[in-house]
Amino acid sequence: MNTLYIYNKNTGLFLREDSGSYTWIVYDLKPYEDFTLVKPPDYNRVWRWVDTRWVELLPINNPNIPYGDEYIWNEEQNQWVISPELDAYKYLENQDIVWERIKERRLQAITSGVYVESVDKWFHTDEVSVTTYSTIAGMIALNNYEPLQWKVMDNTWLLLTEPLFKELQTAISQKTNTNYAIAEQHKAAMLQADDPLDYDYSTDWV
């Protein structure tokens, strides 16, 4: 059995210890991961692999605030300094993180229900409901649909006729397209932000 010590090869930060077959451990490594056979001095502090050894990620002034991923060890100065390359990498990484959050917010908006004006009701748009709508659409296409009683978001029931269903589908399509456009607008603005993590993407959703 082998024990490898995995670190982020872009930042050098220690990630985890992994034991088992050398072949399978290496096979499972992510593209940004690398390893060493040298064990970190302990697991209570934050370590970074620098050249051929572990260097502790010491705090800056405040012991509760560790160095960020954009710092590297400078042998001449005997201290951590900002690396322009890692700083740029961290910036791109933060952009990816916020874009994932924007997509999650987009999904939340799309699946939170849709308003149909003719009946003054909100209809569910969660995954199960959308799947059922697809089945109904197929039945309508085959001229095999009989209007049925449908429960809406205020827990009342109404008759889901074919015209009402088509109006519902139009409303869902419009809301989906609008929220996709809003997500792209937030993404474009976030990519221009000095600090992506501080960008506020909570506005404008429908």
Phi and psi in degrees as GROMACS dihedral restraints (atoms count N, CA, C in turn):
[ dihedral_restraints ]
;  ai    aj    ak    al  type     phi  dphi    fc
    3     4     5     6     1  -106.0    20    10
    4     5     6     7     1   150.7    20    10
    6     7     8     9     1  -123.1    20    10
    7     8     9    10     1   119.1    20    10
    9    10    11    12     1  -114.3    20    10
   10    11    12    13     1   149.3    20    10
   12    13    14    15     1  -113.5    20    10
   13    14    15    16     1   110.3    20    10
   15    16    17    18     1   -90.1    20    10
   16    17    18    19     1   137.3    20    10
   18    19    20    21     1  -138.6    20    10
   19    20    21    22     1   160.2    20    10
   21    22    23    24     1   -76.3    20    10
   22    23    24    25     1   116.9    20    10
   24    25    26    27     1   -73.7    20    10
   25    26    27    28     1   -12.9    20    10
   27    28    29    30     1   -82.4    20    10
   28    29    30    31     1   -36.7    20    10
   30    31    32    33     1  -112.4    20    10
   31    32    33    34     1   -17.7    20    10
   33    34    35    36     1    82.7    20    10
   34    35    36    37     1    -5.2    20    10
   36    37    38    39     1   -68.8    20    10
   37    38    39    40     1   135.2    20    10
   39    40    41    42     1   -65.1    20    10
   40    41    42    43     1   134.4    20    10
   42    43    44    45     1  -108.6    20    10
   43    44    45    46     1   -48.7    20    10
   45    46    47    48     1  -172.0    20    10
   46    47    48    49     1   166.9    20    10
   48    49    50    51     1  -102.6    20    10
   49    50    51    52     1   139.1    20    10
   51    52    53    54     1  -135.5    20    10
   52    53    54    55     1   126.3    20    10
   54    55    56    57     1  -118.6    20    10
   55    56    57    58     1   146.6    20    10
   57    58    59    60     1   144.4    20    10
   58    59    60    61     1  -152.7    20    10
   60    61    62    63     1   -69.2    20    10
   61    62    63    64     1   127.3    20    10
   63    64    65    66     1   -54.5    20    10
   64    65    66    67     1   -44.3    20    10
   66    67    68    69     1   -59.7    20    10
   67    68    69    70     1   -45.6    20    10
   69    70    71    72     1   -74.3    20    10
   70    71    72    73     1   -33.7    20    10
   72    73    74    75     1   -63.0    20    10
   73    74    75    76     1   -47.3    20    10
   75    76    77    78     1   -65.0    20    10
   76    77    78    79     1   -37.8    20    10
   78    79    80    81     1   -61.4    20    10
   79    80    81    82     1   -35.6    20    10
   81    82    83    84     1   -85.4    20    10
   82    83    84    85     1    -4.0    20    10
   84    85    86    87     1   -63.5    20    10
   85    86    87    88     1   139.2    20    10
   87    88    89    90     1   -77.0    20    10
   88    89    90    91     1   161.4    20    10
   90    91    92    93     1   -56.7    20    10
   91    92    93    94     1   -29.0    20    10
   93    94    95    96     1   -93.9    20    10
   94    95    96    97     1     7.1    20    10
   96    97    98    99     1  -105.0    20    10
   97    98    99   100     1   150.0    20    10
   99   100   101   102     1  -142.0    20    10
  100   101   102   103     1   179.1    20    10
  102   103   104   105     1  -146.4    20    10
  103   104   105   106     1   164.2    20    10
  105   106   107   108     1  -140.3    20    10
  106   107   108   109     1   159.5    20    10
  108   109   110   111     1   -90.9    20    10
  109   110   111   112     1    -2.8    20    10
  111   112   113   114     1   -87.0    20    10
  112   113   114   115     1   124.1    20    10
  114   115   116   117     1   -79.2    20    10
  115   116   117   118     1   136.8    20    10
  117   118   119   120     1   -59.9    20    10
  118   119   120   121     1   150.5    20    10
  120   121   122   123     1   -55.4    20    10
  121   122   123   124     1   -35.7    20    10
  123   124   125   126     1  -163.0    20    10
  124   125   126   127     1   173.2    20    10
  126   127   128   129     1  -108.4    20    10
  127   128   129   130     1    12.3    20    10
  129   130   131   132     1   -93.1    20    10
  130   131   132   133     1   -15.2    20    10
  132   133   134   135     1  -120.1    20    10
  133   134   135   136     1   169.0    20    10
  135   136   137   138     1   -94.4    20    10
  136   137   138   139     1   128.8    20    10
  138   139   140   141     1  -122.4    20    10
  139   140   141   142     1   153.4    20    10
  141   142   143   144     1  -133.2    20    10
  142   143   144   145     1   136.2    20    10
  144   145   146   147     1   -82.7    20    10
  145   146   147   148     1   115.4    20    10
  147   148   149   150     1  -120.2    20    10
  148   149   150   151     1   111.4    20    10
  150   151   152   153     1    60.6    20    10
  151   152   153   154     1   -92.7    20    10
  153   154   155   156     1  -128.1    20    10
  154   155   156   157     1    21.1    20    10
  156   157   158   159     1  -153.7    20    10
  157   158   159   160     1   162.2    20    10
  159   160   161   162     1   -86.7    20    10
  160   161   162   163     1   131.4    20    10
  162   163   164   165     1  -120.3    20    10
  163   164   165   166     1   132.4    20    10
  165   166   167   168     1   -71.0    20    10
  166   167   168   169     1   138.1    20    10
  168   169   170   171     1   -85.2    20    10
  169   170   171   172     1    91.6    20    10
  171   172   173   174     1   -78.3    20    10
  172   173   174   175     1   156.4    20    10
  174   175   176   177     1   -73.8    20    10
  175   176   177   178     1   156.6    20    10
  177   178   179   180     1  -101.3    20    10
  178   179   180   181     1   106.8    20    10
  180   181   182   183     1    61.5    20    10
  181   182   183   184     1   -65.8    20    10
  183   184   185   186     1   -87.3    20    10
  184   185   186   187     1   118.1    20    10
  186   187   188   189     1   -64.9    20    10
  187   188   189   190     1   -13.1    20    10
  189   190   191   192     1   -90.1    20    10
  190   191   192   193     1    -2.6    20    10
  192   193   194   195     1  -119.4    20    10
  193   194   195   196     1   102.2    20    10
  195   196   197   198     1   -77.4    20    10
  196   197   198   199     1   165.0    20    10
  198   199   200   201     1   -60.9    20    10
  199   200   201   202     1   149.6    20    10
  201   202   203   204     1   -85.1    20    10
  202   203   204   205     1   177.4    20    10
  204   205   206   207     1   -67.4    20    10
  205   206   207   208     1   -14.6    20    10
  207   208   209   210     1   -86.3    20    10
  208   209   210   211     1     4.0    20    10
  210   211   212   213     1   -98.0    20    10
  211   212   213   214     1   146.1    20    10
  213   214   215   216     1  -129.4    20    10
  214   215   216   217     1   161.3    20    10
  216   217   218   219     1   -84.2    20    10
  217   218   219   220     1   127.5    20    10
  219   220   221   222     1  -105.2    20    10
  220   221   222   223     1   111.8    20    10
  222   223   224   225     1   -65.3    20    10
  223   224   225   226     1   -40.0    20    10
  225   226   227   228     1   -66.2    20    10
  226   227   228   229     1   -41.3    20    10
  228   229   230   231     1   -87.2    20    10
  229   230   231   232     1   -12.1    20    10
  231   232   233   234     1    55.3    20    10
  232   233   234   235     1    44.7    20    10
  234   235   236   237     1  -159.7    20    10
  235   236   237   238     1   168.7    20    10
  237   238   239   240     1   -82.0    20    10
  238   239   240   241     1   136.6    20    10
  240   241   242   243     1  -133.7    20    10
  241   242   243   244     1   156.8    20    10
  243   244   245   246     1   -71.1    20    10
  244   245   246   247     1   131.8    20    10
  246   247   248   249     1   -97.1    20    10
  247   248   249   250     1   121.7    20    10
  249   250   251   252     1   -55.7    20    10
  250   251   252   253     1   -38.1    20    10
  252   253   254   255     1   -66.6    20    10
  253   254   255   256     1   -47.1    20    10
  255   256   257   258     1   -70.1    20    10
  256   257   258   259     1   -31.5    20    10
  258   259   260   261     1   -63.6    20    10
  259   260   261   262     1   -42.8    20    10
  261   262   263   264     1   -66.6    20    10
  262   263   264   265     1   -40.0    20    10
  264   265   266   267     1   -63.0    20    10
  265   266   267   268     1   -42.2    20    10
  267   268   269   270     1   -63.6    20    10
  268   269   270   271     1   -39.0    20    10
  270   271   272   273     1   -61.5    20    10
  271   272   273   274     1   -45.9    20    10
  273   274   275   276     1   -66.3    20    10
  274   275   276   277     1   -38.0    20    10
  276   277   278   279     1   -62.8    20    10
  277   278   279   280     1   -42.0    20    10
  279   280   281   282     1   -65.8    20    10
  280   281   282   283     1   -35.5    20    10
  282   283   284   285     1   -61.8    20    10
  283   284   285   286     1   -42.3    20    10
  285   286   287   288     1   -62.8    20    10
  286   287   288   289     1   -40.7    20    10
  288   289   290   291     1   -61.5    20    10
  289   290   291   292     1   -46.5    20    10
  291   292   293   294     1   -70.3    20    10
  292   293   294   295     1   -35.2    20    10
  294   295   296   297     1   -62.7    20    10
  295   296   297   298     1   -38.5    20    10
  297   298   299   300     1   -63.7    20    10
  298   299   300   301     1   -38.0    20    10
  300   301   302   303     1   -66.9    20    10
  301   302   303   304     1   -39.0    20    10
  303   304   305   306     1   -63.7    20    10
  304   305   306   307     1   -41.3    20    10
  306   307   308   309     1   -64.9    20    10
  307   308   309   310     1   -37.2    20    10
  309   310   311   312     1   -64.0    20    10
  310   311   312   313     1   -40.7    20    10
  312   313   314   315     1   -67.2    20    10
  313   314   315   316     1   -35.9    20    10
  315   316   317   318     1   -61.6    20    10
  316   317   318   319     1   -45.8    20    10
  318   319   320   321     1   -62.4    20    10
  319   320   321   322     1   -39.9    20    10
  321   322   323   324     1   -60.6    20    10
  322   323   324   325     1   -42.9    20    10
  324   325   326   327     1   -65.0    20    10
  325   326   327   328     1   -42.2    20    10
  327   328   329   330     1   -68.4    20    10
  328   329   330   331     1   -35.0    20    10
  330   331   332   333     1   -96.9    20    10
  331   332   333   334     1     9.3    20    10
  333   334   335   336     1   -90.1    20    10
  334   335   336   337     1     4.8    20    10
  336   337   338   339     1   110.7    20    10
  337   338   339   340     1   161.7    20    10
  339   340   341   342     1  -139.9    20    10
  340   341   342   343     1   142.7    20    10
  342   343   344   345     1   -92.4    20    10
  343   344   345   346     1   133.0    20    10
  345   346   347   348     1  -114.6    20    10
  346   347   348   349     1   115.0    20    10
  348   349   350   351     1   -65.4    20    10
  349   350   351   352     1   -40.4    20    10
  351   352   353   354     1   -61.6    20    10
  352   353   354   355     1   -28.1    20    10
  354   355   356   357     1  -112.4    20    10
  355   356   357   358     1    -1.0    20    10
  357   358   359   360     1    54.3    20    10
  358   359   360   361     1    47.6    20    10
  360   361   362   363     1  -135.0    20    10
  361   362   363   364     1   152.7    20    10
  363   364   365   366     1   -99.9    20    10
  364   365   366   367     1   130.0    20    10
  366   367   368   369     1  -106.0    20    10
  367   368   369   370     1   146.9    20    10
  369   370   371   372     1   -66.3    20    10
  370   371   372   373     1   145.0    20    10
  372   373   374   375     1  -132.2    20    10
  373   374   375   376     1    25.7    20    10
  375   376   377   378     1   -70.7    20    10
  376   377   378   379     1   173.9    20    10
  378   379   380   381     1   -59.1    20    10
  379   380   381   382     1   -43.2    20    10
  381   382   383   384     1   -64.3    20    10
  382   383   384   385     1   -44.0    20    10
  384   385   386   387     1   -63.5    20    10
  385   386   387   388     1   -43.7    20    10
  387   388   389   390     1   -63.4    20    10
  388   389   390   391     1   -37.1    20    10
  390   391   392   393     1   -63.6    20    10
  391   392   393   394     1   -41.8    20    10
  393   394   395   396     1   -65.1    20    10
  394   395   396   397     1   -38.9    20    10
  396   397   398   399     1   -60.3    20    10
  397   398   399   400     1   -38.2    20    10
  399   400   401   402     1   -63.3    20    10
  400   401   402   403     1   -39.1    20    10
  402   403   404   405     1   -64.3    20    10
  403   404   405   406     1   -44.2    20    10
  405   406   407   408     1   -62.3    20    10
  406   407   408   409     1   -42.5    20    10
  408   409   410   411     1   -59.7    20    10
  409   410   411   412     1   -38.9    20    10
  411   412   413   414     1   -65.5    20    10
  412   413   414   415     1   -40.2    20    10
  414   415   416   417     1   -64.9    20    10
  415   416   417   418     1   -40.0    20    10
  417   418   419   420     1   -64.4    20    10
  418   419   420   421     1   -42.1    20    10
  420   421   422   423     1   -61.1    20    10
  421   422   423   424     1   -29.5    20    10
  423   424   425   426     1   -93.7    20    10
  424   425   426   427     1     7.9    20    10
  426   427   428   429     1    54.8    20    10
  427   428   429   430     1    40.5    20    10
  429   430   431   432     1  -129.0    20    10
  430   431   432   433     1    34.8    20    10
  432   433   434   435     1  -112.9    20    10
  433   434   435   436     1   129.0    20    10
  435   436   437   438     1  -110.6    20    10
  436   437   438   439     1   128.7    20    10
  438   439   440   441     1   -51.5    20    10
  439   440   441   442     1   139.2    20    10
  441   442   443   444     1  -131.7    20    10
  442   443   444   445     1   161.6    20    10
  444   445   446   447     1   -74.4    20    10
  445   446   447   448     1   131.0    20    10
  447   448   449   450     1  -127.6    20    10
  448   449   450   451     1   131.7    20    10
  450   451   452   453     1   -89.1    20    10
  451   452   453   454     1   128.5    20    10
  453   454   455   456     1  -104.2    20    10
  454   455   456   457     1  -175.7    20    10
  456   457   458   459     1   -70.7    20    10
  457   458   459   460     1   -18.3    20    10
  459   460   461   462     1   -92.3    20    10
  460   461   462   463     1    14.1    20    10
  462   463   464   465     1    69.5    20    10
  463   464   465   466     1    18.2    20    10
  465   466   467   468     1   -98.9    20    10
  466   467   468   469     1   167.6    20    10
  468   469   470   471     1  -116.7    20    10
  469   470   471   472     1   148.7    20    10
  471   472   473   474     1  -148.3    20    10
  472   473   474   475     1   165.6    20    10
  474   475   476   477     1   -85.0    20    10
  475   476   477   478     1   117.7    20    10
  477   478   479   480     1   -87.1    20    10
  478   479   480   481     1    89.9    20    10
  480   481   482   483     1   -80.1    20    10
  481   482   483   484     1   168.9    20    10
  483   484   485   486     1   -63.4    20    10
  484   485   486   487     1   -44.8    20    10
  486   487   488   489     1   -61.3    20    10
  487   488   489   490     1   -39.7    20    10
  489   490   491   492     1   -66.2    20    10
  490   491   492   493     1   -39.4    20    10
  492   493   494   495     1   -62.8    20    10
  493   494   495   496     1   -41.4    20    10
  495   496   497   498     1   -64.8    20    10
  496   497   498   499     1   -38.3    20    10
  498   499   500   501     1   -64.3    20    10
  499   500   501   502     1   -40.2    20    10
  501   502   503   504     1   -61.6    20    10
  502   503   504   505     1   -45.1    20    10
  504   505   506   507     1   -64.0    20    10
  505   506   507   508     1   -37.2    20    10
  507   508   509   510     1   -64.7    20    10
  508   509   510   511     1   -43.0    20    10
  510   511   512   513     1   -63.5    20    10
  511   512   513   514     1   -41.5    20    10
  513   514   515   516     1   -63.2    20    10
  514   515   516   517     1   -44.8    20    10
  516   517   518   519     1   -62.8    20    10
  517   518   519   520     1   -43.0    20    10
  519   520   521   522     1   -64.4    20    10
  520   521   522   523     1   -42.9    20    10
  522   523   524   525     1   -66.8    20    10
  523   524   525   526     1   -40.9    20    10
  525   526   527   528     1   -62.1    20    10
  526   527   528   529     1   -49.2    20    10
  528   529   530   531     1   -62.6    20    10
  529   530   531   532     1   -39.5    20    10
  531   532   533   534     1   -63.4    20    10
  532   533   534   535     1   -44.8    20    10
  534   535   536   537     1   -70.5    20    10
  535   536   537   538     1   -31.0    20    10
  537   538   539   540     1   -64.8    20    10
  538   539   540   541     1   -40.9    20    10
  540   541   542   543     1   -65.1    20    10
  541   542   543   544     1   -40.6    20    10
  543   544   545   546     1   -63.4    20    10
  544   545   546   547     1   -41.0    20    10
  546   547   548   549     1   -60.7    20    10
  547   548   549   550     1   -41.7    20    10
  549   550   551   552     1   -66.4    20    10
  550   551   552   553     1   -36.7    20    10
  552   553   554   555     1   -64.5    20    10
  553   554   555   556     1   -42.9    20    10
  555   556   557   558     1   -64.7    20    10
  556   557   558   559     1   -39.6    20    10
  558   559   560   561     1   -61.9    20    10
  559   560   561   562     1   -46.0    20    10
  561   562   563   564     1   -60.9    20    10
  562   563   564   565     1   -42.0    20    10
  564   565   566   567     1   -68.7    20    10
  565   566   567   568     1   -40.4    20    10
  567   568   569   570     1   -63.5    20    10
  568   569   570   571     1   -37.4    20    10
  570   571   572   573     1   -66.9    20    10
  571   572   573   574     1   -17.9    20    10
  573   574   575   576     1   -95.5    20    10
  574   575   576   577     1    -7.1    20    10
  576   577   578   579     1   -73.3    20    10
  577   578   579   580     1   144.3    20    10
  579   580   581   582     1   -63.8    20    10
  580   581   582   583     1   -38.0    20    10
  582   583   584   585     1  -128.8    20    10
  583   584   585   586     1   101.1    20    10
  585   586   587   588     1   -54.7    20    10
  586   587   588   589     1   -35.0    20    10
  588   589   590   591     1   -67.3    20    10
  589   590   591   592     1   -20.2    20    10
  591   592   593   594     1   -92.7    20    10
  592   593   594   595     1    -3.2    20    10
  594   595   596   597     1   -70.7    20    10
  595   596   597   598     1   133.7    20    10
  597   598   599   600     1   -94.7    20    10
  598   599   600   601     1   107.9    20    10
  600   601   602   603     1  -107.2    20    10
  601   602   603   604     1    21.0    20    10
  603   604   605   606     1   -84.9    20    10
  604   605   606   607     1    -5.1    20    10
  606   607   608   609     1   -99.7    20    10
  607   608   609   610     1   160.3    20    10
  609   610   611   612     1    80.1    20    10
  610   611   612   613     1    -9.6    20    10
  612   613   614   615     1   -63.9    20    10
  613   614   615   616     1   148.3    20    10
